[in-house]
Amino acid sequence: MKPFYPYFNLFVKEGTENYRLDLLIKLPGKYKLDVIDQKWDGKAWLVNFYFEADSEYEKVAEVQLQEYSINLKPEDVKQLEKIKMQVYSMSKVEADGAKPDPPGGGGTGSDNGENE
C-alpha cells in the first residue's frame, strides 16, 4: 500500500490531563478500519491504525478521507512529548503475525528436536 500520512492536531484541555488527537487520513477506497492501538514504546507514544482490505469498499470510492478523534491515555503525561503515528494496510492480527520471532523464539523442532 502506498503510504498515506495523516493530517493531525493535538488538543489539550487546560487544567487537566485530557489529551485528544484529531486526525484526517486519506487512503484508498478499498480499506476499512480494523483497530486503533496506542501504547508507549519506550521512546515515543505510538498510535497505530490498522486497516484491512474489503472488496465491498472498492465499489464505494477510489479514495476516501476518514476523520478520527482519539483520546490519548498515557500513564505519564511526559510520554506525549513525542507522538508517532503509523498507518498499516493490514489487520492487527496480520501485522502481529508478520513480525519476526523474538530472539530465541520460533526455533522449536528445527535442529534441536529430540532424537529417536
ABEGO torsion letter per residue (X at the ends): XBBBBBBBBBBBBBGBABBBBBBBBBBBAABBBABBBBBBAGABBBBBBBBBBBAAAAAABABBBBBBBBBBBBABAAAAABBBBBBBABBAAAAAAABBBBBGBGABGBGABBBX
